[in-house]
Amino acid sequence: LHMTLGTSTSTPDDIDGRPIHYKHGDANFYQTTAFVMGRLVSTFPQRAIEIVSFGIPLYWMVGLDASAESFFLYLAVLLAFIFAIKMMFSILAQILPNKNNVLSFGTFLVLIFSLFSGFIIYPTTIPGYHKWLYFTNPFAWAFQALLIIEFTSDKYVNGQLLLSDRGFETDRVWIWYSFVFLIPYTLLSTFILAFVLQNVR
């Protein structure tokens, strides 16, 4: 949640870059897809620094599983998640008219994603007609992966029981399913962003 809020507050700066992109695009300096992919790759160091500066101290301060496998899976899930969220907020920055709209609608999305991620409302208590908000939610996939990494480790005796009682999956294969969701989500958001930059002004 901390990294998501950090991403959402930096997103309005993307609005300031719109006139520059439009000017360069109209002059055929580069294709829109190349611009979007370049921006995705160029933000990697910044996202990595965010994860290192926040994620690593948090991991050890709260006493999560000390195995190397759990630690590096944790970092990989955070990295995939933060890229997915960054691209989602970038789309908002291109389709909404001003910074206030981006922050308002982005905050609303963070609220909905947090509410239906399994953190506030357990999956077992989410009404059937709202399940789609859970299964299409990048927060939910990342949160479930982090829970599985921790509670299926050797550190816990009945960790799987704790997960199943609250409606979370217990098989470690679901960690990889989170990547199967988050990576295509990021790529799809990238192509949507390229389409929006090309066609919406």
BATISE-898641 format. One record per residue (C-alpha): x negated, y, z; residue in three letters. Coordinates in pm, whole numbers, plus 50000, padded with zeros to 5 digits. Example, Ala and Ser with C-alpha at 12.3 -4.5 7.8 and 13.67 -1.06 7.14 Angstrom:
<recs>
487704955050780ALA 486334989450714SER 
</recs>
This chain:
<recs>
500005000050000LEU 497155023750083HIS 495525018649743MET 498885022349567THR 499535055649733LEU 496025066749640GLY 496695057249279THR 500055075049275SER 498565107549405THR 495825107549140SER 498275100448857THR 499515136448808PRO 496005144948689ASP 496815123848382ASP 499375150148287ILE 496585176048259ASP 494865153648004GLY 497885150847774ARG 497215182447568PRO 493615171347512ILE 494715137147390HIS 497355152247163TYR 494805175947013LYS 492265148246953HIS 494925124346825GLY 496245149946577ASP 492695155246452ALA 492265117346410ASN 489295116046646PHE 490315081246764TYR 493245057446770GLN 495595059147065THR 494965022647152THR 491215029047170ALA 491825058647399PHE 494035038347635VAL 491675008547645MET 488725031847702GLY 490505048547990ARG 491375014548141LEU 487745003048124VAL 486355036348241SER 488415035248562THR 486895001848662PHE 484045017248869PRO 486445039949055GLN 488825011149130ARG 485914989449242ALA 484745016749480ILE 488265019449624GLU 488374982249689ILE 484884981449839VAL 485455011850061SER 488885001250186PHE 489404964250118GLY 486154950350256ILE 486234968250594PRO 489914959750632LEU 489224922850560TYR 486734919650844TRP 488424943451089MET 491644923251099VAL 489774890151117GLY 490904873050799LEU 489484839250697ASP 485704841750689ALA 485104817150403SER 483494829750082ALA 486294815149868GLU 489014834050056SER 487014866350058PHE 486304867249685PHE 489854856349596LEU 491084884949813TYR 488914909949622LEU 489994895749286ALA 493694898649375VAL 493214934649490LEU 491364943349168LEU 494044927848944ALA 496774944749146PHE 495234979549144ILE 494784978448765PHE 498414968048718ALA 499634996548937ILE 497325021948773LYS 498675014048428MET 502265015548553MET 501695050248699PHE 499905061148381SER 503075053248185ILE 505055075148425LEU 502555103348375ALA 503135102147999GLN 506945099247987ILE 507905123548264LEU 507725161048198PRO 505805174048500ASN 503815164648810LYS 506755167949048ASN 508755142648848ASN 505835118448840VAL 505315120349217LEU 509035118049294SER 509775088549068PHE 506465071749156GLY 507285074049527THR 510705058949458PHE 509075029949270LEU 506615024149556VAL 509565022949796LEU 511484997649585ILE 508394976249522PHE 507484976449892SER 511034968450000LEU 511324938349769PHE 507744925649796SER 508434901450081GLY 506664923750332PHE 509734941950467ILE 512444917950350ILE 511424881150341TYR 512164863350013PRO 514684840850190THR 516804871050287THR 516744889449953ILE 520254886449801PRO 520494866049483GLY 521494895749271TYR 518274913549377HIS 515904884149322LYS 514824898548988TRP 513304927949180LEU 511174902749367TYR 510034881949070PHE 509184912048850THR 507384930149129ASN 503554932749113PRO 503544940149489PHE 505314907149556ALA 502914886449346TRP 499834902249502ALA 501244900149855PHE 502204863649817GLN 498754855249678ALA 497074872249975LEU 499324853650219LEU 498564820250055ILE 494814827350057ILE 494914834050429GLU 497494809850568PHE 496484779150366THR 492864782450481SER 491294759350739ASP 491644786850998LYS 495344778351055TYR 496954745751162VAL 500564753851071ASN 500004782250826GLY 502014765950549GLN 504984762150782LEU 504844799250858LEU 504914807150485LEU 507724782950396SER 509944795150683ASP 509874829950531ARG 510404818650173GLY 506844821350042PHE 505154794649833GLU 502614772350007THR 500714756549716ASP 497404773949637ARG 498164771849265VAL 500424802049324TRP 497294822849380ILE 496454817149015TRP 500064823248913TYR 499664858149058SER 496824864248811PHE 499004849448534VAL 501554876448621PHE 499294906148701LEU 496884904048406ILE 499594902248135PRO 501494929248329TYR 498444951848297THR 498004943747927LEU 501694949247853LEU 501574982348041SER 498514991847834THR 500354985947506PHE 503445004247635ILE 501225033447735LEU 499645034047389ALA 503105033947228PHE 504315061847455VAL 501225083147390LEU 501685078347017GLN 505405085247001ASN 506525105647304VAL 505475141847354ARG 
</recs>
